[in-house]
Amino acid sequence: MPSTPHSLCDEEVFEKAYKEHIESLRNFMFYKCGDLDEAEDYAQEAFVRLWNNCEKVILGKVSGYLYTVANNIFLKAMLHKKVVLKYEQRPRAEKTSESPEFIMLEKEFLDKLQKAIADLPEGQREVFLLNRIDKKTYNEIAEMLGVSVKAIEKRMHKALLKLRKSIGPDI
């Protein structure tokens, strides 16, 4: 990576930014999640993304970038935990009137659906889960993500097309 003396891609500049922001970013994430190890992970991941995008981030905007990225990482982790929790809390019948074949097909379908959702690009997956799991409207999602409602509609449309292609038209 080519770097100029005042670029984030310069290791000394990046290290200075790291030392300047790591503690407050970690504390911010700790206040959000309540777990110091998770907070450290979110902060570190934000710095990894900062390094990977060092050419695109303006030196004066480092703080805002880090907090936004860390918060987005946290929100996505919470979405994932929420999906897992909802799945685990599904009522499971001890005795069922469904045939073993039906139960097996249902499990295969759920596995296929989860894999298809996991394989969606990040933006499409995020919009799909916010809308279908959290029951957020397109307007609410657009406001949360700082994009237009049209962008949300397009992401959802693409997500549904990919899911239909992966799973079939029955979703």
N, C-alpha and C positions, 0 to 999 in steps of 0.2 A: 504494500500500500504506500503510495507516495504521500509524504506528509510535509507540511510547511511548519515552521517553528511555532506558529500560533494555531495549529490545527489539532483537533481532538485525536487525529490519527498519530500524532507525535506521542510516544509513550510517556514522556515526562509531563506533558500537558494532561494527558488522560489520567495519569497517576495523581496529579494534583487535584483534578476534578473528583476522582474517587475519594481521596482523603477528605476533601471538602464536603462531600455530600453523603457518604456512606452511613454515618451514624444517624443523621436526621432522617434519611430515607428508611433505614431499618426501623427506627422508632415509629415513624409514620405507619409503616406496614404492621408493626407490632400492635399499635393502637387499633388497627383495622381487624387483624385476625386473632390477636390474643395469644399467639404462640411464637416465642422468640426464634425457634428453629425455622419455622415457616417464613417468618418475617425476613430472616437472613437469606433464605432461598429466593424470595421474591426480589429483594434488593440486589442480590448477586445476578439474578437473571436479567434485571433491568440494565445492569452495567454490561453484561454480555451483549445485550441488544444494542446498547449505546456504542460499544466497540465495533460491532458489526455494521453499524450505520454511521460511523464517525465522520465520513465524508459528507453526509447529508445534514448532520446536526450542527447548527450554528453555536459557536462557543457560548454566547450569552443566553442561549435557550436550554442549556444542559439540565438545569434544575427542573424546569417544566417538563422536559422530555422524560426524565427519570421518573418523576412522580406519576405522569400519565401512563407510562409503560408499566411500572410496578402495579399501579391500580388496575390496569387492564388484565395483567397476569393474575392478580388476586381475584378479580371478578370472574374470569374464565375458570379458575380453580373452584370457586364457589358454585358456579353453574354445574361443573362436573360432579362435585360432591352432592349437589341437590338431586341430580339425575340418579346417581348411585343410591342415595337414600330413598328416593321415591320407589326405585326398583326393589330395594330390599324390604320396603314396607308394604309392598303389594300383598294383599291377602292370598294365602295359599291354602287351598282346601286339602284337608287330610284325605278325604274320600271324594272321588270325582265320578261323574257319570260319563265323562269323555273316555273314548277308547284310548288305549296306549298309543295307537298310531296318531290320533289327533294331538295328544300331548307332545309326542315327539316332533310332529310337524310344527306345532306352535313354538316349541323351544327353538327349533331350527330357524323359524321365521324371525323370532326375537333376536337370536344371535346375528342373523343376516342384517336385520335392521340396525342393531347397535354398531356393527362393523361399517355399514353404509354411512351412518351418521358420523362415525369417527373419521371416515375417509373424506368427508366433505372438506373443502378449503375452509380455513379458520373463520373468515367473515361470513360465509354461508351457514356454517354450523352454528355460529354464535346467534345469528338472526333466527334460524330455525328453532333452536332451543329456547331462546327468549320468547318467541311467539307461541310455540306449541307446548312448552313445559311451564314457563312462567306466566303464560297468558297475557303477555305484553302486547299492546297495539303497535302498529307500525310507527305511529307518531311517537309513542313512548320510546321505542327502540331507537328511532332516528335521533331523538333528543339525547338519549344516553350515549350514543356512539358519535354524536356530533356530525351526522351526515344527513342528507335529504331523505324524505319519505320515498322518493322515487328510487334512490339507491337501495333502500331497504326492500322495496318491492322487487327490484331486479335481483338482489341476493336471494330472496325467498323463492322467486321463480326458478332461478338456476339451481338452488338446493333441491326443490321439488322435482325438477327434471332429472337431476342426477340420482335422487333416491328412487324415482320411478324406473330409471334405467337399471339401477343396481338390484332392485327388489322386484319390480314388476308393477303393473298398474293398480294393484289392489291396496295401495296405502292411502 
